[in-house]
Amino acid sequence: MSQLPDCPACGSTYTYQDQHLLVCPECAHEWDAANPSAEEQDGLTVLDANGNRLQDGDRATMAKDIKVKGSSLVLKVGTKVKINRLVDGDHNIDCKVDGVGAMMLKSELVKKVQ
């Protein structure tokens, strides 16, 4: 039995083939395995605390309280975050936090606002 690739949108392993397309039953993402899109070729997939895909320009909120290293400041749950760009690395979100300013955050600490 041939091994199908994981879903590029959500990372699910339960993909199946429908004629020339590959389909993910969990997120309903469809893609052509022969022609990967530019997004899939990039390889940088950043997911929030709930598993939603983040993109440049998205808005998010803090998913849990964190202390800002080097200060007495605490970012509380629900604090608004404007994602400027996504980068590769440990702290993979370059963002602006309301009331604080520019900083780098880990994607596991934010929830995407729909």
VENVENVEN-V548408 format. One record per pair of residues at least 6 apart in sequence whose ideal C-beta (glycine too) atoms are under 6 Angstrom apart, sorted by the first residue. I is the first residue (numbers start at 1). J is the second residue. Records with the same first field share a line. If there is no record, write none. Layout:
I: J + J
//
This chain:
4: 15
6: 13
7: 15 + 24 + 29
8: 40
9: 27 + 29
10: 26 + 27
12: 24 + 26
14: 25
15: 22 + 24
16: 23
21: 30 + 32
22: 31 + 33
23: 30
44: 88
46: 54 + 86 + 92 + 107
48: 54 + 107 + 110 + 111 + 112
49: 63 + 108 + 111
50: 111
52: 112
56: 85
58: 83 + 112
59: 82 + 113
60: 81 + 110 + 111 + 112 + 113
61: 78 + 80 + 111 + 113
62: 75 + 77 + 79
63: 109 + 110 + 111
64: 77
65: 74 + 76 + 77
66: 75
67: 74
80: 98
81: 95 + 97 + 110
82: 96
83: 93 + 95
84: 94 + 95
85: 94
87: 94
91: 104 + 106
92: 107
93: 105 + 107
94: 104
95: 105
96: 102
97: 103
//
